[in-house]
Amino acid sequence: MLRVTDNELSFARDIWLVVHRDVKSAGPVRAAMNFPVKVMKRDAAFNGGTAGN
């Protein structure tokens, strides 16, 4: 086995989030939509190896 560290990970794939227009402004739905965006901006594996804010 070979251990892969976070520094070696790279994520190169389009991610689509589809939400019905009638519920996209509801608080819980908006929170669920914002969470993956925050994680991907923060995590170097998702943003080309550089940690964001």
Backbone as a printed PyTorch tensor [residue, N CA C, xyz], in Angstrom:
tensor([[[  0.8240,  -1.1750,   0.0000],
         [  0.0000,   0.0000,   0.0000],
         [  0.8710,   1.2430,   0.0000]],

        [[  0.3190,   2.3020,  -0.5600],
         [  1.0110,   3.5800,  -0.6220],
         [  0.1200,   4.6420,  -0.0220]],

        [[  0.6200,   5.3600,   0.9780],
         [ -0.1600,   6.4160,   1.6020],
         [ -0.1320,   7.6680,   0.7370]],

        [[ -1.2830,   8.2370,   0.5230],
         [ -1.3920,   9.4700,  -0.2510],
         [ -1.6710,  10.6080,   0.7240]],

        [[ -0.8250,  11.6230,   0.6980],
         [ -1.0210,  12.7450,   1.6120],
         [ -1.8890,  13.8130,   0.9580]],

        [[ -2.4020,  14.7100,   1.7810],
         [ -3.2450,  15.7900,   1.2820],
         [ -2.5170,  16.6710,   0.2710]],

        [[ -1.2190,  16.8120,   0.4240],
         [ -0.4510,  17.6720,  -0.4860],
         [ -0.4150,  17.1210,  -1.9050]],

        [[ -0.6440,  15.8350,  -2.0500],
         [ -0.5650,  15.2160,  -3.3650],
         [ -1.9170,  15.1100,  -4.0550]],

        [[ -2.9840,  15.4150,  -3.3410],
         [ -4.3100,  15.2740,  -3.9140],
         [ -4.6660,  16.4640,  -4.8010]],

        [[ -5.3560,  16.1870,  -5.8380],
         [ -5.8590,  17.2350,  -6.7150],
         [ -7.2310,  16.8070,  -7.2030]],

        [[ -8.1410,  17.7230,  -7.2170],
         [ -9.5070,  17.4240,  -7.6180],
         [ -9.8120,  18.2020,  -8.8800]],

        [[ -9.9890,  17.5110,  -9.9890],
         [-10.2400,  18.1730, -11.2630],
         [-11.5010,  17.6040, -11.8920]],

        [[-12.6280,  18.0710, -11.4120],
         [-13.8970,  17.5690, -11.9150],
         [-14.9560,  18.6470, -11.7040]],

        [[-15.8220,  18.8000, -12.6580],
         [-16.9380,  19.7280, -12.5030],
         [-17.9430,  19.1410, -11.5260]],

        [[-18.4490,  19.9890, -10.6730],
         [-19.4750,  19.5770,  -9.7220],
         [-20.6910,  20.4640,  -9.9360]],

        [[-21.8290,  19.8340, -10.1100],
         [-23.0740,  20.5620, -10.3530],
         [-24.0000,  20.3670,  -9.1620]],

        [[-24.6270,  21.4310,  -8.7530],
         [-25.6280,  21.3670,  -7.7000],
         [-26.9240,  21.8950,  -8.2940]],

        [[-27.9190,  21.0420,  -8.3390],
         [-29.2000,  21.4050,  -8.9410],
         [-30.2240,  21.5730,  -7.8370]],

        [[-30.9050,  22.7260,  -7.8580],
         [-31.8980,  23.0280,  -6.8420],
         [-33.1270,  23.6190,  -7.5330]],

        [[-34.2820,  23.1680,  -7.1120],
         [-35.5230,  23.6970,  -7.6860],
         [-35.6740,  25.1710,  -7.3190]],

        [[-36.0980,  25.9760,  -8.2530],
         [-36.1850,  27.4240,  -8.0330],
         [-37.1380,  27.8050,  -6.9020]],

        [[-38.1120,  26.9630,  -6.6160],
         [-39.0710,  27.2740,  -5.5520],
         [-38.4700,  27.1630,  -4.1520]],

        [[-37.3910,  26.4310,  -3.9960],
         [-36.8080,  26.2320,  -2.6570],
         [-35.3870,  26.7690,  -2.5290]],

        [[-34.8320,  27.3350,  -3.5810],
         [-33.4210,  27.7400,  -3.5330],
         [-33.1400,  28.8560,  -2.5350]],

        [[-34.1500,  29.6420,  -2.1450],
         [-33.9130,  30.7170,  -1.1860],
         [-34.2880,  30.3250,   0.2450]],

        [[-34.7780,  29.1200,   0.4550],
         [-35.0970,  28.6450,   1.8040],
         [-33.8040,  28.4770,   2.6050]],

        [[-33.8130,  28.8810,   3.8520],
         [-32.6150,  28.8520,   4.6940],
         [-31.8800,  27.5230,   4.7170]],

        [[-32.5550,  26.4190,   5.0300],
         [-31.8530,  25.1330,   5.0780],
         [-31.2790,  24.7140,   3.7140]],

        [[-31.9920,  25.0260,   2.6560],
         [-31.5000,  24.6830,   1.3130],
         [-30.2920,  25.5450,   0.9730]],

        [[-30.3610,  26.8330,   1.2880],
         [-29.2300,  27.7410,   1.0320],
         [-28.0060,  27.2840,   1.8170]],

        [[-28.2010,  26.8590,   3.0650],
         [-27.0780,  26.3690,   3.8720],
         [-26.4590,  25.1280,   3.2490]],

        [[-27.3060,  24.2310,   2.7630],
         [-26.8030,  23.0170,   2.1150],
         [-26.0740,  23.3490,   0.8170]],

        [[-26.4840,  24.3970,   0.1290],
         [-25.8120,  24.8110,  -1.1040],
         [-24.4700,  25.4770,  -0.8020]],

        [[-24.4040,  26.2490,   0.2720],
         [-23.1840,  26.9870,   0.6060],
         [-22.0920,  26.1140,   1.2130]],

        [[-22.4840,  25.0560,   1.9090],
         [-21.5010,  24.2280,   2.6010],
         [-20.4390,  23.6310,   1.6740]],

        [[-20.8240,  22.9470,   0.5800],
         [-19.7680,  22.3800,  -0.2750],
         [-18.8790,  23.4510,  -0.9030]],

        [[-19.4330,  24.6100,  -1.1710],
         [-18.6190,  25.7040,  -1.7260],
         [-17.5570,  26.1260,  -0.7230]],

        [[-17.9470,  26.3020,   0.5350],
         [-16.9880,  26.6820,   1.5740],
         [-15.9070,  25.6220,   1.7410]],

        [[-16.3000,  24.3530,   1.7490],
         [-15.3350,  23.2670,   1.9220],
         [-14.3570,  23.2410,   0.7560]],

        [[-14.8600,  23.3930,  -0.4480],
         [-13.9860,  23.3220,  -1.6210],
         [-13.0430,  24.5140,  -1.7070]],

        [[-13.4720,  25.6650,  -1.2720],
         [-12.5800,  26.8310,  -1.2550],
         [-11.5110,  26.6940,  -0.1870]],

        [[-11.8650,  26.0770,   0.9420],
         [-10.9590,  25.9460,   2.0730],
         [ -9.9580,  24.8070,   1.8850]],

        [[-10.3590,  23.7230,   1.2440],
         [ -9.5530,  22.5040,   1.1550],
         [ -8.6600,  22.5300,  -0.0780]],

        [[ -7.3610,  22.4170,   0.1360],
         [ -6.3990,  22.4700,  -0.9570],
         [ -6.6130,  21.3730,  -1.9930]],

        [[ -7.1760,  20.2490,  -1.5990],
         [ -7.4000,  19.1490,  -2.5510],
         [ -8.4210,  19.5430,  -3.6210]],

        [[ -9.2870,  20.5110,  -3.3180],
         [-10.3030,  20.9180,  -4.2650],
         [ -9.9210,  22.1500,  -5.0740]],

        [[ -8.9650,  22.9320,  -4.6000],
         [ -8.6780,  24.1770,  -5.2870],
         [ -7.2720,  24.2530,  -5.8870]],

        [[ -6.7950,  23.1550,  -6.3650],
         [ -5.5190,  23.1380,  -7.0760],
         [ -4.2890,  23.1750,  -6.2030]],

        [[ -4.4280,  22.8160,  -4.9330],
         [ -3.2650,  22.7230,  -4.0640],
         [ -2.9700,  23.9460,  -3.2350]],

        [[ -3.8050,  24.9920,  -3.3340],
         [ -3.5920,  26.1660,  -2.5190],
         [ -4.7840,  26.3670,  -1.6100]],

        [[ -4.5320,  26.4480,  -0.3300],
         [ -5.6230,  26.6420,   0.6390],
         [ -6.1660,  28.0500,   0.5110]],

        [[ -7.4810,  28.1560,   0.4580],
         [ -8.1210,  29.4630,   0.3490],
         [ -8.6300,  29.9480,   1.6820]],

        [[ -9.3550,  31.0640,   1.6580],
         [ -9.9320,  31.6480,   2.8860],
         [-11.3550,  31.2220,   3.0320]]])
